[in-house]
Amino acid sequence: MEVNKEIYSTVHHLIERCKDGAKGYKTASEDVKDQDLKDLFKKYAVQRDSMITELQDQLHKLGKTDSEASSLEGTLHRVWIDVKSAIMANDRKRVLEECERGEDYAVKAYKEALDKNLPSELHAVVEQQYRDVKQAHDHIRALRDIAE
C-alpha cells in the first residue's frame, strides 16, 4: 500500500513527539530527586520508546520507513528544555508543570492525527496511543495540582 505524504508526515510528527517525550522523561528521571517522580518518569520514557517502535512498525507495514535524520523541529522540542532548569531548582511543582507542558504538545499532536484519514490499523494504534498520552498528561496534571 502506498503511503501518501500526509499520512507519512502525520506519523513522523507523532514519532518526533514521542522521541521528545522519551528524551524529556529520561532526562527528568535521571536528575529529579523525588523517587516517586523518578520511577514515574522512567515508566513514561519506556512507554514513549515503545510507542515509537509501534509507529515505526506501522509505517513499515505501509511500505515506508521513518527517517532517523533529525527533522527541522529539532532533536528535542523546546517545551522539554525547561524541565532541566526546574529540576535544578528542586521545585517539584515546576518540574510537573514543565512535564505537563510537554504532554500538552503531545496530546495536541495525537488529536490532530486522529482527525486525519488514517488506514484502519494505523488509526487504531494512534487512538490507543492517544489514550495513553492523555492518561499520562492527566496523571502529571493531578500530581502538579497536589504539589506544594
C-alpha positions in Angstrom: 0.0 0.0 0.0 1.4 3.4 -1.0 1.5 5.8 1.9 0.6 9.3 0.9 2.7 12.2 2.1 0.1 13.4 4.6 0.0 10.0 6.4 3.8 9.7 6.5 4.1 13.3 7.7 1.5 12.7 10.4 3.1 9.5 11.7 6.6 11.1 11.5 5.3 14.0 13.6 4.0 11.6 16.2 7.3 9.8 16.3 9.1 13.1 16.8 6.8 14.0 19.7 7.4 10.5 21.3 11.1 11.0 20.9 10.8 14.4 22.6 8.8 12.8 25.4 11.2 9.8 25.8 14.2 12.1 26.0 12.5 14.6 28.3 11.3 11.9 30.7 14.7 10.1 30.6 16.5 13.4 31.5 13.9 14.1 34.2 14.2 10.6 35.7 18.0 10.8 35.9 18.0 14.2 37.6 14.9 14.5 39.8 15.3 13.9 43.5 11.9 12.5 44.4 11.9 8.7 44.0 8.2 8.6 43.0 8.8 11.0 40.2 12.0 9.3 39.2 10.1 6.0 38.8 7.1 7.6 37.0 9.4 9.4 34.6 11.3 6.2 33.8 8.0 4.4 33.1 6.9 7.2 30.7 10.2 7.2 29.0 9.9 3.5 28.3 6.3 3.9 27.2 7.3 6.6 24.7 10.1 4.4 23.3 7.6 1.6 22.9 5.2 3.9 21.1 8.0 4.9 18.7 8.6 1.3 17.8 4.9 0.7 17.3 4.6 3.7 15.0 7.7 2.8 13.0 6.3 -0.8 12.7 3.0 0.7 11.3 5.0 2.7 8.7 6.9 -0.4 7.8 3.7 -2.3 7.2 2.7 0.5 4.9 5.9 0.3 2.9 7.7 3.2 4.4 10.5 3.7 7.0 10.9 6.7 9.3 13.9 8.7 8.6 16.3 8.6 11.6 17.6 12.0 10.4 16.7 14.9 12.7 13.8 16.9 11.5 13.7 20.7 11.3 11.8 20.6 14.5 15.0 19.7 16.3 16.0 16.7 18.3 14.4 17.9 21.4 11.4 20.2 21.3 11.8 23.4 23.3 9.0 22.6 25.7 11.1 20.0 27.4 14.2 22.2 27.8 12.8 23.9 30.9 12.4 20.6 32.7 16.2 20.6 33.4 16.1 24.1 35.0 13.1 23.2 37.1 14.9 20.1 38.3 18.0 22.1 39.2 15.8 24.4 41.3 14.5 21.2 43.0 10.9 22.5 42.6 8.5 19.6 42.3 5.6 21.6 41.2 7.6 23.3 38.5 9.0 20.0 37.2 5.5 18.7 36.9 4.3 21.9 35.2 7.1 21.5 32.6 6.3 17.9 32.0 2.6 18.8 31.6 3.5 21.4 29.1 5.4 18.7 27.1 2.4 16.4 27.4 0.1 19.2 26.2 2.0 19.3 22.9 1.9 15.5 22.6 -1.9 15.4 23.2 -2.4 18.1 20.6 -0.3 16.2 18.0 -2.4 13.0 18.7 -5.7 14.8 18.5 -4.7 16.3 15.1 -3.5 12.9 13.9 -6.9 11.3 14.8 -8.6 13.9 12.5 -6.7 12.6 9.5 -7.9 9.8 7.2 -5.5 7.1 8.5 -5.7 3.4 7.5 -7.8 1.5 10.0 -4.9 -0.4 11.7 -2.8 2.7 12.0 -5.8 4.7 13.3 -6.4 2.0 16.0 -2.7 2.3 17.1 -2.8 6.1 17.1 -6.1 6.0 19.1 -4.7 3.7 21.7 -1.5 5.8 22.0 -3.6 9.0 22.3 -5.4 7.4 25.3 -2.0 6.5 26.8 -0.7 10.0 26.3 -3.8 11.6 27.6 -3.7 9.4 30.7 -0.1 10.4 31.3 -1.0 14.0 30.8 -3.9 13.8 33.3 -1.7 11.9 35.8 1.0 14.5 35.6 -1.6 17.3 36.0 -3.1 15.7 39.0 0.3 15.4 40.6 1.0 19.0 39.8 -2.3 20.1 41.4 -1.4 18.4 44.7 2.3 19.5 44.7 3.3 22.2 47.2 
